[in-house]
């Protein structure tokens, strides 16, 4: 499996912080934001990784990350997204990189307490279709929200006013190589973008979508509030732990309460 980190966009919700740099280069406590999704992939055993970025600060990713030595990697791949075409459009840029292998996609502002190794291993055994990760949160209407029927995903609605579940679709997705065929069939949404929710719903219609619930806390970092929340969570417990017990130990040493482990669905 190959890994993809999508780190483009203008970061307009974080201006003026993003007036002179890419959102994903901003700090989350003691590390640049982009470090977190890369480490998420590395912890899942994925070492062939492409970073998709854009804008005027794209060259800064190369200066910061180089070939990924800080993560134990021998090489990092880079692609450039022109304009604002949406997440699915950015994903289309990695088709040549993916080749005949499945991909694990992480949005560049997603930060997790633990790891996704179990979900990745499960998807490798699945060997077809797609897998998404879900998290039960108090405000799912900010994100894509799944309608569930037991273990089956019925549909995903983007930012619904009346969510049909307490779960949010977090920005970690796994797809087989047919994802690029699906993207080519999409039409721009009202925002003028190719939506990743439309990709996921296409797999759902085929009956080829599975899901797992993420253990530990999760935060995006795309607004001032969520960037602050992510920084505070990382300061309290650390992030990207191989085992969540390590997070509990780290939090206890600092005198902070640690979120309870979520049960797998």
Buried (B, 14 or more C-beta within 10 A) or exposed (E): BBBBBBBBBBBEBBEEEBEEBBBBBBEBBEBBBBBBBBBBBBBBBBBBBBBBBBBEBBEBBEEEBEEBEEBEBEEBBBBBBEEBBBBBBBBBBBBEBBEEEBBBBBBBBBBBBBBBBEBBEBBBEBEEBBBBBBBBBEEBBBBBBBBBEEEEBBBBBBEBEEBBBBBBBBBBBBBBEBBBEBBEEBEBBEEEBBBBBBBBBBBBEEEBBBBBBBBBBBBBBBEEEBBEBBBBBBBBBBBBBEEBEBBBBBBEEEEEEBBEBBEEE
